[in-house]
Amino acid sequence: MTEFGDAITLTAIGVFAVTGVLAGLREDADIFSLMVFGVVTALGGGTIRDMMLNIPVFWVSELIYVWVALAASFIAFFVYRAFFQVQKLLLYLDAVGVALFTIQAIDKVLGLGYAPVIAVIMGIITGIGGGLVRDIMTDRPTLLMTRDLYATPILLGSLVYLVLLTFAPTFELAWLIAMIIIFGLRAAAIYWDLRMPGWLTTKPVG
């Protein structure tokens, strides 16, 4: 996956930037506010990861990531009207971004010499971090705090990726299989409104 790492990261940043703009859509929302939402969403997860690992934040020395986030946000502002179901589009694009970011982050953290369990944790944080920041900034319910299948597909895909790396290290498409699992499960949950079973969720108190 190393040779595709940069391309995957750039794609994920572009996708997440678009979700930031879509989430921030309000009546009379101006382009500059929405571009801030897009950039923060796109770079948020990776920034949190790098700060937790105490390594240089990935976009500080590689401004191409910032420019891609800005460009994607700018374009999204002018084309969002072409989509009739913005909310559904937001959810599906979030699923794409999460899949891309999670596996790329795991690959990066493993390459830094950290244990697999740390790589999975950082992969999840990278995948959902930008979305959490986006939802908080735009005053939306965070997907992580609902019964929607959100974190579960990320965890399953991450574990599959580690298993493939361990038992089939020469299999070059391990990253793609893992991404498909994450996106596929998340997309299925969105389409069929799949949720965690009641016995695995908490009940309101009082």
Secondary structure, 3 states (H helix, E strand, C coil): CHHHHHHHHHHHHHHHHHHHHHHCCCCCCCHHHHHHHHHHHHHHHHHHHHHHHCCCCCCCCCCHHHHHHHHHHHHHHHHHHHCCCHHHHHHHHHHHHHHHHHHHHHHHHHHCCCCHHHHHHHHHHHHHHHHHHHHHHCCCCCHHHCCECCHHHHHHHHHHHHHHHHHCCCCCCHHHHHHHHHHHHHHHHHHHCCECCHHHCCCCCC
